[in-house]
Amino acid sequence: MINLTSLTSVERFIEEHQFSFLYVSRPNCGVCHALLPQVKDMLKEFPRIELGHINADDIEEIAGRFSIFTVPALLLFVDGKEMIREAHFVHMQSLQDRISKIYNMVAVKSDENKL
């Protein structure tokens, strides 16, 4: 997990990784602290996905840039395009299923293009 500390570093993170997963939280958010370990554990199944953590108190403009109205906010980008967005109460199995579909489709296509 990479801690992103500026809007510029967030933009660069999304640009530099085919699969980038943003986890936006606040220090005083109990749901945020409970969910993060579950997200980290789930993402082990998807080794190409890079996890970036954003403290919304440190990067206040993150809310406006990504239209985030509550935390935690979870955003998956593929090739710079937002593909999944979840916020506050996240159903982990549903999220995992959605990520798996996108991940497998894109990863297989990427592998085929390398042949």
Sequence and secondary structure as in RCSB ss.txt:
>XXXX:A:sequence
MINLTSLTSVERFIEEHQFSFLYVSRPNCGVCHALLPQVKDMLKEFPRIELGHINADDIEEIAGRFSIFTVPALL
LFVDGKEMIREAHFVHMQSLQDRISKIYNMVAVKSDENKL
>XXXX:A:secstr
 EEE SHHHHHHHHHH SEEEEEEE TT HHHHHHHHHHHHHHTT TTEEEEEEETTT TTHHHHHT  SSSEEE
EEETTEEEEEEESS  HHHHHHHHHHHHHHHHHHHHHHH 
